[in-house]
């Protein structure tokens, strides 16, 4: 119990170090507690499916458990674990795209805007509600290209810096910034009716 | 830099505010329990990782292509080195084999000394090797006009009466080395019952005797 209290005070990097050196399962559990919700949010915003998101975050944690030694202390732990989760989410998206037969008519973003307008028109008071807003934002996010979507989520929802995103995605800062701006522009176009 | 940040903030400030406000998705209550159960049971089946079979390397296109190429090369060019194709070589005539056996028998009988015999055998094997190339060439059909009988002619009664009765021989009766197989011929009906048949045969053999 005392060990747990002591561990709770440690930073993410100190905890992973403890887990790497002493194989302390409590350190691992604390890291899981700290990152399960942010990772769930990130993966859910990227994929839009709660069950699949849960599986992917579980897989992320298992990978973290199995490959703890591949983490190097030069990077932030959050950067490392988000990279794992992001890669698994992208793989899932690719797998899903291979299986899914998308209809061309549904890909038109203008149709989607109309759909949101209709919802707003039907229930204007409810549109202000956070859950409805969240649903609309989620649908709009899924319309943005995945290469932009991931970066927008990391920057504007998860609050990472450009530098951290650059480290996670292995892209230059310039590319990160331009992609985020393109993603935002597309998202703004999709969501122009709700703010 | 500040200017850039200012414009960026102005341009998407509303959007960013909206994105910050949306409710956060949380992990299910049993998330940790399920995770730790998986870890304790060693149930590590990460979705993204494919199960690798033992023969997965064989499915690699490059390796498959190389293996196919090797097989093709081995089948179509390797046979020449392994041995002669029996379908492409001319069969050795039985006549030659018998002739060789006969000649060797004759020679053995003439050798008195065993060392002399050994030497002669070595020389013979060398000459055989030399003659292999010539033996493999297509040869004429080994029928001798002198010892063979044309069946068409033989069937005609006029010819039959003139020549064939006297000249026909038993198979293998030829003493020369031209051919042990003399082709088709009309066999004389032997008249064992008659007493003078042997006498007649003797006479005919004397007439057709070929000097050795």
Interface residues (C-beta under 8 A of the other chain):
Chain A: X29 X32 X33 X36 X37 X39 X40 X41 X44 X45 X50 X53 X54 X55 X56 X57 X58 X59 X61 X62 X63 X65 X66 X87 X88 X91 X92 X130 X131 X133 X134 X137 X138 X152 X156 X157 X181 X184 X187 X188 X191 X194 X195
Chain B: X8 X11 X12 X14 X15 X16 X17 X18 X19 X20 X21 X22 X23 X24 X25 X26 X27 X28 X31 X32 X34 X35 X36 X38 X39 X44 X46 X47 X48
